[in-house]
Amino acid sequence: RRRGDLEQQLRTVIDELGKASAKAQGLPTPVTSAARMEANRHVLYILRAPDGRGTPKGAVIGFLKVGYKKLFLLVRFEGSGE
């Protein structure tokens, strides 16, 4: 039962990080969420405050999400012969 509580707390932290990140980037919706993390093979690194100086002890102060994505590049050529 305790494990389930910890998992739910972690899901909440991830969802809140996603909301804050979307707001900071001016995005209409979060890109990061617990559900999305479960559905793909990304890895989330979370940085938390170790000693409580300036922030509450254990407060999340940053995160980095890494993984594989298909990226596309669109190049438009305008003009004649340039």
Residue pairs with C-beta under 8 A, 6 or more apart in sequence:
10 34
11 34
12 34
13 46
13 60
14 32
14 33
14 34
14 37
14 44
15 30
15 33
15 34
17 32
17 46
17 60
17 63
18 30
18 31
18 32
18 33
19 30
21 27
21 30
21 31
21 32
21 63
22 28
22 29
22 30
22 31
22 32
32 44
32 63
32 65
36 42
37 44
37 65
40 67
41 67
41 68
42 65
42 66
42 67
43 65
43 66
43 67
44 63
44 64
44 65
45 63
45 64
45 65
45 66
46 60
46 62
46 63
47 60
47 61
47 62
47 63
47 64
48 58
48 59
48 60
48 61
49 55
49 56
49 57
49 58
49 59
49 60
49 61
50 57
51 57
52 58
55 61
